[in-house]
């Protein structure tokens, strides 16, 4: 049976602030993640219109978790060919990266509590993303997004992508090398450009 209709190419809301946040994250996926091949698995579902960008108006953790639960259920109820993955954007909260990491722990715990940890997983992106093992700021731009983002992924789809990629273990090192060759100023400009249509 078919799931709910998913309009991945149009804004999920009439709220101009949320629309702008969704548009910025979509441009980030197009201009940085796909154009620079940071994730070799991103282009196909994006071209197919199977990526959902949705911004929540939540301003606290209970509101965020409510939005998360709705998007998790939508993923479960919709065939993967129609909805492969969802990027849940939180433009009104979690500006501090440490607060975001605390929220990420709660999001992952919510998956476990709902007995969904084997079916769905979360990837993390944030405007001030930092890796623990390096002070090299430019490499953090592999995970820096215009707004805090919780990327909801189907575990089976991730496993299939890993199994069919010729060198999945080499992706992180290749991304680091690419970002270093791009340079910090260019990476900053690319991220900033996601806030405009230009």
N, C-alpha and C positions, 0 to 999 in steps of 0.2 A: 504494500500500500504506500502511496506517495505521501511524503511529509508535507509540512507547510510550505507555502511559496516563500522563497528567499530572494529578496531583491538585493543582490550583492553589489550592483553597479550604481545604485542610487542611495542618497542619504537615508539613514534609518529613522530620522527625526526631522521635525520642522524647526527645532531650536537652532538659531544661527550659530551659537557658540559650539554646540555639539556637532553641527554640520561641518564647521571649520576644522574641528579636531579630527573628525573622520577623514576629511579631505587631506589634511596634512599627513596623516599616517598612511593613507593610500599613496600619496606622492612619494613618501619615504620608501615604501615597498617598491614602487615603480622605478624611482630615480637612484636609489642606493642599493637595496637588497637585490633587485632583479638586474638592473642595468650594470651593476658591478659584480654580479654573480656571487654575492656573498652566501646565498642559499641556492644551490642548483636545483632545488625541488620547488621553488616558489613560482617560477614563471608559468608552468603548465596550468595549475589551478587558477592563477590570476587571469590568464588568457581565456580560460573556460568559464569565467564568471562564477567560480565556486569558492571565492574568498569573501567572507563577510566582515565588514568594518563597522563596528558599532561603538559609539561613545556613550558612556553612562553619565547621568547627572549626579551620581552619588558623591556625597561630600564626607562620608564617614564609612567605617568598615562594615557595619550592618547593611548599608545601602549597596556597597560594592559586592558583598556576598550575595545579596538578593539578585543583583544584575548577573553575577556569575552563574548562579543556579539556573536562571532563565536561559542563558546562552548555552550552558551545558545541555540542558534539556532539548533545546533547539537542535543542537548537533546530533543528539541521540535519535531525535524524531525525523531527521532529514537524511535522505540517501547521500552517501559520500560524493556521488557524481554531481549532485546539486549543491552541496555544501561540504567542501573538503575541510575547511578550517575557519576559525573565527579569531579576529583581533579585537579584544575588548579594551577600549581606550578609557582612561580615567583622567580627564583634563582638569577636574576640580579638586584633586587631592593627590597626596603622595609625591609632592614636589621634592621632598628630601629623599635621597636614595636609600638611606638607612630605614626610613619609614616604609618605603616601597618593599624592601627586603623582608621586613616584618610582615607586611601584608601578603607577600608572596608565600611565606610560611603558612599563613592562615588559608590561603587559596589552595595550597597543596594538601593541607589537612582536611579542608572541605571535600576535596576529591576522595580522600581516603574514607572519610566518614560516610560519604554517599556510595561507597563501594564501587567507585568509578576509576580508581587509580590504575587498573589494568587496561581500561578502555580509552582513557583520555589523559593527556598530560599538558603541562604548561611550560612555555618558553617565556623568558623575561627580557623586557626592553625598557629603557628609561633614558631621559635626556642627560642624566649625569652618571650613566652606567660606568662602573669601575670593576676591573678584575683584581682579585686579591693578590695574584702572583706577579703583578707588574705595575710599574709606575709610568709605563709608556702610554701616554694619553691617547695617541692616535689609534692604537689598536682597539681601544674601547668603543670606537665608532662602529665596529661591527655590531654592537648591541645598543647603540644610542639611537633613540627614536624621538620624534617631536614631542611626545607626551608619554606618560607611563602607560605601558601596554602589557596586557596578559594575553599571550598567544595560545589559544586553545587548539590542541592538535589531537587527531585520532591516533592512538598508539599503533594500530594495525597499519595505517598509512605510513607512519614514520618507519616502522619495521620494513615495509615493502621498499620504501625509498632507499634505506640503508642497504638492503640485500641486493638491489639492482644498480647501485652506484659503483663504479670501478675503484674508487679510492676515497671512501667516505672519511677515513681516518686522517687523510691529508687535507681536508677542507679547512680546519682551523688554522693550520700553519700557512696555507695558501692565502687565507683571508688576512692574516697578520702581515704577511709580506706585501700583499696588495695595498693595505691601508698605509703601511710605511712608505711605499713608493708613491702613493697619492699625496701624502703629506698632511700635516695637521691643519693648515690653513684651508686647503681644498676640502678636507673632510668637514670642517666647520661651515664652509660656504654651502656645501651640498645639503647638510642638515638644515641650515637656515632657509635654503631655497624651497624647502617643503611647505613652508607657510604661505607661499604665493603660487599663483598659476603660471608665473613667468617661466 
